[in-house]
Amino acid sequence: MSYSDHRDANVKDFNKSKALAYDSSWVKNILILCCHWILRHDSKLPLINLPYNDKQDTVNDVLKSSILTNIPISRTFNDKSCLKILDFACGTGLLAELMTPYLMPNSEFIGIDISENQIDLFNSKIDKILQLNSTLKIHSYQFDIVDENFNNLNNLSKPDSLVYGSFDFILCTLSFHHLSGISKILSELQKYLNDGGKLIILDFYDGEDDPDYNGGDDHHGHGHEHEHGHGHGHGEVSSVHHRGQSPQALKELMEPFKFTNVESDIIFTFDHWLSMKQLSHHIPPSKIKNVIDTAKMRHFNKVDEYLVNRNMVMTVCEK
Ligand SMILES: C[S@@+](CC[C@H](N)C(=O)[O-])C[C@H]1O[C@@H](n2cnc3c(N)ncnc32)[C@H](O)[C@@H]1O
């Protein structure tokens, strides 16, 4: 399947109804944790040697302690005003909503996504975001950073602020496993970073690398359509996507791009109810029988679901 076929499958999948259902409390909770980990990331400290280490936190533990109201924001985000941040594959702007109140004055936060419906929802949040942090410049755009044909076909021009060498941070949350043509994407993202700028990726990992995953090129895997695995849109058919990759596999994926200080680790684990169909798409085949035999089960929206413990991997690399 070529990059453009895969991208088109994603555009079709992240349609209006999917976009409207996306901001579920489950996704929000996961993103609260992602935001927490991004904001406390300290350029001067190793990823897993942060001021305190709560790697064992589950979503519920962190939410119970309302930790987002008390984030130990690192020097990286606290010391510098005018940070320029790109949220790549930004979706409906949930991360923007969570993160921007903590950014220093005059920072710029730009979201890019190939789905018009996701971008519409992002844009609908901007006024509320500006009420909390009025000095911020915040915009989101439908744009494909690697395929000019898509942009031409959809009359999309390159946003003025999307300039090579200008970003302090590029963030990519919960999206990496949806992408194909990873090498084209990574090489473009690297160009958008300034010297010393950081790419931060947060994505799922379920205990085994996907042999179908071809990080360097277009996706050559199974190519079927399947149900989305983020706990929303039950019963829907969705885009082609891979399982997330291990910290080691992600480090290896970054090697050709000459990033420095590449770090990758599991930062938190969380419980997730998955249908049988979702299990087959996200959990390594060798683990499925064990999940069915041992996991807690519930009947939800007429579907049997199993409670699965999943991992979030954070990968940080510097240009
Ligand atoms: C699961 S959503 C995650 C959205 C958001 N980052 C978040 O954390 O909520 C995945 C997003 O990736 C976007 N996407 C998929 N392929 C893309 C590509 N090639 N370029 C940009 N965005 C892409 C989809 O449109 C979708 O909005």
The ligand as an SDF file (V2000), in Angstrom:
LIG
                    3D

 27 29  0  0  0  0  0  0  0  0999 V2000
   -5.4460    8.9300   16.7920 C   0  0  0  0  0  0  0  0  0  0  0  0
   -5.4050   10.5040   16.0760 S   0  0  0  0  0  0  0  0  0  0  0  0
   -4.3850   11.3600   17.2380 C   0  0  0  0  0  0  0  0  0  0  0  0
   -4.6490   12.8250   17.2270 C   0  0  0  0  0  0  0  0  0  0  0  0
   -3.9040   13.6640   18.2530 C   0  0  0  0  0  0  0  0  0  0  0  0
   -2.4740   13.6750   18.0200 N   0  0  0  0  0  0  0  0  0  0  0  0
   -4.2040   13.2180   19.6500 C   0  0  0  0  0  0  0  0  0  0  0  0
   -3.2560   12.8800   20.3910 O   0  0  0  0  0  0  0  0  0  0  0  0
   -5.3800   13.2220   20.0280 O   0  0  0  0  0  0  0  0  0  0  0  0
   -4.3700   10.2670   14.6800 C   0  0  0  0  0  0  0  0  0  0  0  0
   -4.3130   11.4860   13.7580 C   0  0  0  0  0  0  0  0  0  0  0  0
   -3.2840   11.2680   12.7880 O   0  0  0  0  0  0  0  0  0  0  0  0
   -3.7070   11.9520   11.6090 C   0  0  0  0  0  0  0  0  0  0  0  0
   -2.8670   11.5000   10.5090 N   0  0  0  0  0  0  0  0  0  0  0  0
   -2.8270   10.2730    9.9530 C   0  0  0  0  0  0  0  0  0  0  0  0
   -1.9380   10.2340    8.9440 N   0  0  0  0  0  0  0  0  0  0  0  0
   -1.3810   11.4790    8.8620 C   0  0  0  0  0  0  0  0  0  0  0  0
   -0.3870   12.0830    8.0090 C   0  0  0  0  0  0  0  0  0  0  0  0
    0.2160   11.3920    7.0530 N   0  0  0  0  0  0  0  0  0  0  0  0
   -0.0690   13.3830    8.2220 N   0  0  0  0  0  0  0  0  0  0  0  0
   -0.6780   14.0960    9.2000 C   0  0  0  0  0  0  0  0  0  0  0  0
   -1.6420   13.5860   10.0070 N   0  0  0  0  0  0  0  0  0  0  0  0
   -1.9790   12.2880    9.8560 C   0  0  0  0  0  0  0  0  0  0  0  0
   -5.1810   11.5770   11.5220 C   0  0  0  0  0  0  0  0  0  0  0  0
   -5.8900   12.3890   10.6390 O   0  0  0  0  0  0  0  0  0  0  0  0
   -5.6000   11.7250   12.9740 C   0  0  0  0  0  0  0  0  0  0  0  0
   -6.0730   13.0210   13.2560 O   0  0  0  0  0  0  0  0  0  0  0  0
  1  2  1  0
  2  3  1  0
  2 10  1  0
  3  4  1  0
  4  5  1  0
  5  6  1  0
  5  7  1  0
  7  8  2  0
  7  9  1  0
 10 11  1  0
 11 12  1  0
 11 26  1  0
 12 13  1  0
 13 14  1  0
 13 24  1  0
 14 15  1  0
 14 23  1  0
 15 16  2  0
 16 17  1  0
 17 18  1  0
 17 23  2  0
 18 19  1  0
 18 20  2  0
 20 21  1  0
 21 22  2  0
 22 23  1  0
 24 25  1  0
 24 26  1  0
 26 27  1  0
M  CHG  2   2   1   9  -1
M  END
$$$$
